Amino acid sequence: MSTHTSIVIIEDNVDLATALSDALVQQGYTVSRAQNGEEGISLIEKQNPDLLLLDTLLPEMSGIDVLESLKAYRAERNLKVIILSNVDDPEALKRARQYDIEEYLIKTDWRMEDVIKTIKKHL
């Protein structure tokens, strides 16, 4: 992994976003965080990250809305997306998969090591 590999985390839970960010920085990734979709989209457009960790339940704009807004950008820049969600619903998964996400992880089903392995698999 290159030290220039960058990840944007869009997560409104500050404690979780901090834990993810700290773990990923320890792995050598460059990490930026946003607490809502609009802020996250702006970060992505400025920083051109390699991967997006995206919550689905966000204030102001859902994670699915973020995916819709980034549809053309992702196709052009090959931005990979891993969803981290509390929503364990087949319909939510189906909607997210329409946007060619790499993974859909349910927050209660993973440990930090699992997320890091998943990220490494897709980068």
N, CA, C and O of each residue as an XYZ file, in Angstrom:
492
protein
N       0.833     -1.170      0.000
C       0.000      0.000      0.000
C       0.881      1.237      0.000
O       1.861      1.328      0.739
N       0.517      2.158     -0.822
C       1.241      3.417     -0.925
C       0.866      4.333      0.226
O      -0.269      4.319      0.701
N       1.836      5.134      0.672
C       1.534      6.098      1.722
C       0.633      7.202      1.198
O       0.136      8.017      1.975
N       0.420      7.237     -0.100
C      -0.446      8.247     -0.694
C      -1.873      7.744     -0.885
O      -2.707      8.464     -1.432
N      -2.168      6.531     -0.448
C      -3.515      6.003     -0.568
C      -4.420      6.745      0.404
O      -4.159      6.786      1.606
N      -5.484      7.330     -0.129
C      -6.334      8.153      0.729
C      -7.755      7.599      0.827
O      -8.288      6.987     -0.099
N      -8.328      7.846      1.992
C      -9.668      7.371      2.305
C     -10.462      8.533      2.895
O      -9.958      9.289      3.726
N     -11.703      8.662      2.455
C     -12.635      9.596      3.070
C     -13.666      8.769      3.827
O     -14.214      7.798      3.305
N     -13.917      9.174      5.062
C     -14.937      8.546      5.901
C     -16.091      9.537      6.047
O     -15.896     10.661      6.509
N     -17.285      9.117      5.654
C     -18.484      9.926      5.909
C     -19.299      9.160      6.942
O     -19.957      8.164      6.641
N     -19.231      9.662      8.167
C     -19.845      8.990      9.318
C     -20.222     10.047     10.340
O     -19.379     10.851     10.739
N     -21.483     10.056     10.771
C     -21.909     11.061     11.733
C     -21.638     10.682     13.186
O     -21.734     11.538     14.065
N     -21.308      9.444     13.455
C     -20.934      9.021     14.807
C     -19.459      9.370     15.002
O     -18.578      8.703     14.459
N     -19.202     10.414     15.778
C     -17.836     10.931     15.940
C     -16.904      9.879     16.537
O     -15.762      9.752     16.096
N     -17.368      9.128     17.525
C     -16.521      8.118     18.152
C     -16.113      7.028     17.149
O     -14.950      6.626     17.103
N     -17.060      6.563     16.361
C     -16.759      5.550     15.363
C     -15.836      6.106     14.281
O     -14.880      5.441     13.883
N     -16.111      7.310     13.807
C     -15.268      7.925     12.781
C     -13.842      8.105     13.292
O     -12.887      7.891     12.545
N     -13.689      8.493     14.543
C     -12.362      8.662     15.137
C     -11.641      7.323     15.229
O     -10.465      7.223     14.881
N     -12.340      6.298     15.695
C     -11.728      4.965     15.806
C     -11.291      4.452     14.432
O     -10.182      3.938     14.286
N     -12.147      4.589     13.440
C     -11.794      4.163     12.082
C     -10.598      4.952     11.562
O      -9.648      4.379     11.028
N     -10.652      6.258     11.723
C      -9.578      7.125     11.249
C      -8.251      6.763     11.911
O      -7.240      6.612     11.225
N      -8.244      6.623     13.218
C      -7.017      6.283     13.940
C      -6.436      4.953     13.475
O      -5.229      4.840     13.261
N      -7.290      3.953     13.319
C      -6.823      2.634     12.878
C      -6.253      2.694     11.463
O      -5.243      2.052     11.174
N      -6.885      3.451     10.590
C      -6.425      3.537      9.200
C      -5.138      4.356      9.078
O      -4.271      4.026      8.270
N      -5.011      5.406      9.863
C      -3.768      6.190      9.865
C      -2.612      5.307     10.344
O      -1.509      5.394      9.806
N      -2.851      4.462     11.346
C      -1.824      3.533     11.820
C      -1.395      2.563     10.724
O      -0.265      2.075     10.730
N      -2.294      2.283      9.786
C      -1.977      1.394      8.666
C      -1.274      2.141      7.526
O      -0.870      1.525      6.539
N      -1.129      3.452      7.657
C      -0.418      4.230      6.653
C      -1.291      4.959      5.653
O      -0.777      5.556      4.707
N      -2.596      4.923      5.841
C      -3.499      5.617      4.934
C      -3.617      7.091      5.320
O      -3.445      7.452      6.485
N      -3.905      7.920      4.355
C      -4.267      9.305      4.595
C      -5.783      9.337      4.720
O      -6.491      8.852      3.837
N      -6.283      9.904      5.810
C      -7.717      9.835      6.090
C      -8.290     11.235      6.309
O      -7.702     12.066      7.000
N      -9.448     11.470      5.705
C     -10.228     12.684      5.941
C     -11.623     12.253      6.355
O     -12.103     11.189      5.965
N     -12.268     13.101      7.155
C     -13.585     12.735      7.678
C     -14.601     13.836      7.443
O     -14.288     15.026      7.420
N     -15.834     13.381      7.269
C     -16.975     14.291      7.166
C     -18.105     13.700      7.988
O     -18.222     12.481      8.115
N     -18.946     14.580      8.551
C     -20.059     14.116      9.375
C     -21.388     14.110      8.639
O     -22.396     13.655      9.180
N     -21.399     14.613      7.406
C     -22.638     14.561      6.630
C     -22.299     14.425      5.151
O     -21.149     14.590      4.745
N     -23.309     14.125      4.362
C     -23.100     13.848      2.946
C     -22.562     15.007      2.147
O     -21.658     14.833      1.329
N     -23.105     16.194      2.372
C     -22.660     17.361      1.597
C     -21.188     17.668      1.864
O     -20.419     17.931      0.940
N     -20.814     17.631      3.131
C     -19.419     17.860      3.511
C     -18.525     16.771      2.890
O     -17.425     17.054      2.417
N     -19.009     15.544      2.901
C     -18.254     14.424      2.337
C     -18.048     14.551      0.842
O     -16.951     14.301      0.342
N     -19.083     14.934      0.127
C     -18.966     15.110     -1.326
C     -17.942     16.196     -1.636
O     -17.128     16.043     -2.546
N     -17.980     17.276     -0.892
C     -17.010     18.356     -1.087
C     -15.581     17.860     -0.849
O     -14.678     18.168     -1.627
N     -15.381     17.099      0.215
C     -14.054     16.528      0.497
C     -13.578     15.629     -0.640
O     -12.426     15.704     -1.067
N     -14.466     14.791     -1.116
C     -14.120     13.865     -2.191
C     -13.709     14.624     -3.444
O     -12.705     14.289     -4.071
N     -14.466     15.628     -3.807
C     -14.154     16.394     -5.015
C     -12.831     17.147     -4.888
O     -12.129     17.328     -5.884
N     -12.483     17.585     -3.687
C     -11.218     18.296     -3.468
C     -10.028     17.348     -3.393
O      -8.945     17.670     -3.882
N     -10.224     16.182     -2.783
C      -9.092     15.317     -2.455
C      -8.913     14.116     -3.379
O      -7.849     13.496     -3.376
N      -9.919     13.779     -4.158
C      -9.833     12.632     -5.061
C      -9.301     11.378     -4.354
O      -8.251     10.859     -4.732
N     -10.014     10.889     -3.334
C      -9.534      9.718     -2.581
C      -9.632      8.431     -3.391
O     -10.276      8.373     -4.438
N      -8.981      7.419     -2.877
C      -9.026      6.094     -3.490
C     -10.243      5.294     -3.038
O     -10.742      4.437     -3.767
N     -10.717      5.588     -1.813
C     -11.791      4.800     -1.239
C     -12.654      5.672     -0.332
O     -12.170      6.604      0.310
N     -13.937      5.346     -0.297
C     -14.903      6.023      0.559
C     -15.517      5.003      1.505
O     -16.040      3.979      1.065
N     -15.455      5.281      2.815
C     -16.202      4.527      3.811
C     -17.443      5.360      4.096
O     -17.334      6.504      4.538
N     -18.612      4.800      3.849
C     -19.843      5.585      3.849
C     -20.913      4.962      4.724
O     -21.279      3.799      4.554
N     -21.410      5.757      5.664
C     -22.574      5.366      6.456
C     -23.809      5.607      5.594
O     -23.786      6.463      4.710
N     -24.880      4.868      5.837
C     -26.100      5.084      5.059
C     -27.059      6.043      5.760
O     -27.801      6.769      5.099
N     -27.050      6.050      7.090
C     -27.950      6.920      7.840
C     -27.175      8.157      8.287
O     -26.443      8.128      9.277
N     -27.350      9.235      7.542
C     -26.630     10.472      7.789
C     -27.611     11.628      7.903
O     -28.710     11.569      7.351
N     -27.220     12.683      8.619
C     -28.092     13.858      8.659
C     -28.097     14.574      7.306
O     -27.086     14.593      6.603
N     -29.212     15.146      6.957
C     -29.374     15.979      5.768
C     -29.407     15.212      4.444
O     -30.196     15.550      3.561
N     -28.589     14.215      4.295
C     -28.460     13.513      3.014
C     -28.067     12.070      3.317
O     -27.062     11.843      3.991
N     -28.822     11.102      2.843
C     -28.505      9.699      3.137
C     -27.274      9.242      2.361
O     -26.854      9.886      1.399
N     -26.713      8.137      2.788
C     -25.582      7.563      2.068
C     -25.945      7.201      0.632
O     -25.115      7.331     -0.268
N     -27.172      6.749      0.410
C     -27.628      6.440     -0.948
C     -27.682      7.709     -1.785
O     -27.320      7.690     -2.961
N     -28.133      8.815     -1.190
C     -28.128     10.095     -1.904
C     -26.702     10.514     -2.260
O     -26.464     11.068     -3.333
N     -25.761     10.249     -1.364
C     -24.347     10.545     -1.644
C     -23.891      9.725     -2.848
O     -23.241     10.253     -3.750
N     -24.228      8.442     -2.864
C     -23.851      7.585     -4.003
C     -24.447      8.112     -5.302
O     -23.775      8.136     -6.333
N     -25.697      8.529     -5.253
C     -26.342      9.083     -6.450
C     -25.609     10.340     -6.915
O     -25.365     10.508     -8.110
N     -25.263     11.210     -5.993
C     -24.558     12.449     -6.340
C     -23.169     12.181     -6.913
O     -22.667     12.956     -7.727
N     -22.555     11.090     -6.487
C     -21.191     10.777     -6.922
C     -21.129      9.817     -8.109
O     -20.044      9.399     -8.514
N     -22.268      9.473     -8.656
C     -22.329      8.457     -9.708
C     -21.359      8.755    -10.870
O     -20.545      7.898    -11.216
N     -21.430      9.920    -11.459
C     -20.561     10.268    -12.590
C     -19.112     10.390    -12.135
O     -18.200      9.943    -12.832
N     -18.899     10.988    -10.980
C     -17.548     11.147    -10.434
C     -16.892      9.783    -10.247
O     -15.741      9.589    -10.639
N     -17.617      8.837     -9.649
C     -17.064      7.498     -9.394
C     -16.694      6.796    -10.685
O     -15.654      6.141    -10.754
N     -17.516      6.917    -11.699
C     -17.235      6.267    -12.983
C     -15.960      6.832    -13.599
O     -15.160      6.093    -14.172
N     -15.779      8.115    -13.482
C     -14.611      8.784    -14.063
C     -13.338      8.524    -13.264
O     -12.268      8.364    -13.849
N     -13.436      8.482    -11.953
C     -12.251      8.411    -11.088
C     -12.013      7.057    -10.439
O     -11.014      6.884     -9.739
N     -12.901      6.092    -10.652
C     -12.767      4.760    -10.065
C     -12.706      4.792     -8.540
O     -11.912      4.077     -7.928
N     -13.544      5.620     -7.937
C     -13.629      5.686     -6.481
C     -14.335      4.440     -5.964
O     -15.459      4.141     -6.366
N     -13.675      3.726     -5.080
C     -14.257      2.523     -4.483
C     -15.046      2.927     -3.232
O     -14.675      3.861     -2.522
N     -16.145      2.199     -2.979
C     -17.011      2.530     -1.847
C     -17.296      1.286     -1.022
O     -17.668      0.236     -1.545
N     -17.110      1.439      0.282
C     -17.506      0.422      1.250
C     -18.533      1.068      2.166
O     -18.268      2.090      2.798
N     -19.704      0.458      2.228
C     -20.778      0.942      3.094
C     -20.590      0.339      4.488
O     -20.334     -0.856      4.637
N     -20.721      1.193      5.499
C     -20.754      0.764      6.897
C     -22.105      1.225      7.431
O     -22.347      2.425      7.558
N     -22.979      0.284      7.742
C     -24.345      0.675      8.070
C     -24.898     -0.081      9.265
O     -24.493     -1.207      9.552
N     -25.826      0.555      9.951
C     -26.613     -0.112     10.980
C     -27.829     -0.808     10.377
O     -28.505     -1.585     11.050
N     -28.099     -0.526      9.117
C     -29.305     -1.023      8.461
C     -29.039     -2.403      7.851
O     -28.362     -2.532      6.831
N     -29.588     -3.419      8.501
C     -29.468     -4.794      8.016
C     -30.795     -5.162      7.356
O     -31.612     -5.895      7.912
N     -30.975     -4.632      6.160
C     -32.233     -4.775      5.449
C     -31.940     -5.145      3.999
O     -31.188     -4.435      3.331
N     -32.513     -6.235      3.496
C     -32.243     -6.648      2.119
C     -32.554     -5.560      1.089
O     -31.863     -5.451      0.076
N     -33.579     -4.764      1.337
C     -33.932     -3.701      0.394
C     -32.863     -2.597      0.374
O     -32.533     -2.068     -0.687
N     -32.331     -2.257      1.547
C     -31.257     -1.254      1.623
C     -30.006     -1.765      0.913
O     -29.342     -1.019      0.192
N     -29.696     -3.028      1.121
C     -28.543     -3.631      0.441
C     -28.733     -3.609     -1.071
O     -27.807     -3.280     -1.813
N     -29.927     -3.957     -1.521
C     -30.229     -3.953     -2.954
C     -30.055     -2.548     -3.554
O     -29.473     -2.387     -4.626
N     -30.567     -1.545     -2.846
C     -30.417     -0.155     -3.324
C     -28.950      0.241     -3.411
O     -28.521      0.839     -4.398
N     -28.186     -0.092     -2.385
C     -26.761      0.270     -2.372
C     -26.005     -0.455     -3.493
O     -25.142      0.137     -4.141
N     -26.321     -1.708     -3.716
C     -25.621     -2.492     -4.752
C     -25.882     -1.951     -6.161
O     -25.093     -2.206     -7.070
N     -26.965     -1.218     -6.353
C     -27.234     -0.601     -7.657
C     -26.153      0.406     -8.031
O     -26.024      0.783     -9.195
N     -25.376      0.839     -7.041
C     -24.322      1.827     -7.275
C     -22.934      1.199     -7.314
O     -21.932      1.893     -7.143
N     -22.874     -0.100     -7.537
C     -21.603     -0.812     -7.690
C     -20.647     -0.602     -6.524
O     -19.465     -0.322     -6.723
N     -21.159     -0.737     -5.318
C     -20.304     -0.644     -4.146
C     -19.445     -1.904     -4.043
O     -19.793     -2.950     -4.591
N     -18.338     -1.792     -3.346
C     -17.458     -2.954     -3.169
C     -17.969     -3.884     -2.078
O     -17.946     -5.105     -2.233
N     -18.430     -3.301     -0.971
C     -18.902     -4.100      0.176
C     -20.004     -3.347      0.907
O     -20.099     -2.122      0.832
N     -20.837     -4.109      1.617
C     -21.867     -3.548      2.488
C     -21.700     -4.243      3.827
O     -22.106     -5.394      3.987
N     -21.108     -3.554      4.786
C     -20.830     -4.142      6.090
C     -21.814     -3.623      7.134
O     -22.058     -2.421      7.232
N     -22.368     -4.535      7.899
C     -23.261     -4.178      8.993
C     -22.392     -3.910     10.227
O     -21.588     -4.753     10.626
N     -22.563     -2.746     10.814
C     -21.678     -2.302     11.902
C     -21.602     -3.296     13.058
O     -20.536     -3.466     13.650
N     -22.693     -3.945     13.386
C     -22.671     -4.879     14.522
C     -21.979     -6.195     14.196
O     -21.721     -7.000     15.091
N     -21.676     -6.419     12.912
C     -21.113     -7.707     12.487
C     -19.611     -7.682     12.234
O     -19.062     -8.699     11.812
N     -18.929     -6.582     12.470
C     -17.508     -6.534     12.158
C     -16.685     -5.959     13.296
O     -17.180     -5.263     14.182
N     -15.400     -6.288     13.223
C     -14.400     -5.706     14.115
C     -13.497     -4.830     13.250
O     -13.532     -4.922     12.023
N     -12.709     -4.004     13.870
C     -11.832     -3.088     13.142
C     -10.909     -3.852     12.188
O     -10.662     -3.403     11.069
N     -10.408     -4.989     12.625
C      -9.519     -5.782     11.768
C     -10.232     -6.213     10.483
O      -9.619     -6.284      9.418
N     -11.530     -6.499     10.593
C     -12.312     -6.899      9.425
C     -12.405     -5.754      8.415
O     -12.280     -5.966      7.209
N     -12.625     -4.552      8.918
C     -12.725     -3.390      8.026
C     -11.394     -3.157      7.331
O     -11.362     -2.900      6.128
N     -10.304     -3.244      8.065
C      -8.972     -3.022      7.473
C      -8.681     -4.079      6.410
O      -8.170     -3.752      5.338
N      -8.999     -5.336      6.694
C      -8.801     -6.397      5.693
C      -9.635     -6.135      4.441
O      -9.161     -6.319      3.321
N     -10.866     -5.710      4.638
C     -11.759     -5.415      3.513
C     -11.204     -4.255      2.674
O     -11.218     -4.309      1.445
N     -10.728     -3.234      3.334
C     -10.142     -2.095      2.607
C      -8.924     -2.544      1.802
O      -8.792     -2.205      0.626
N      -8.044     -3.300      2.431
C      -6.832     -3.769      1.731
C      -7.207     -4.635      0.521
O      -6.541     -4.589     -0.514
N      -8.251     -5.403      0.658
C      -8.705     -6.261     -0.450
C      -9.111     -5.438     -1.676
O      -8.927     -5.876     -2.811
N      -9.658     -4.257     -1.442
C     -10.187     -3.456     -2.557
C      -9.237     -2.364     -3.053
O      -9.523     -1.709     -4.056
N      -8.126     -2.163     -2.373
C      -7.197     -1.115     -2.826
C      -5.997     -1.669     -3.547
O      -5.133     -0.909     -3.983
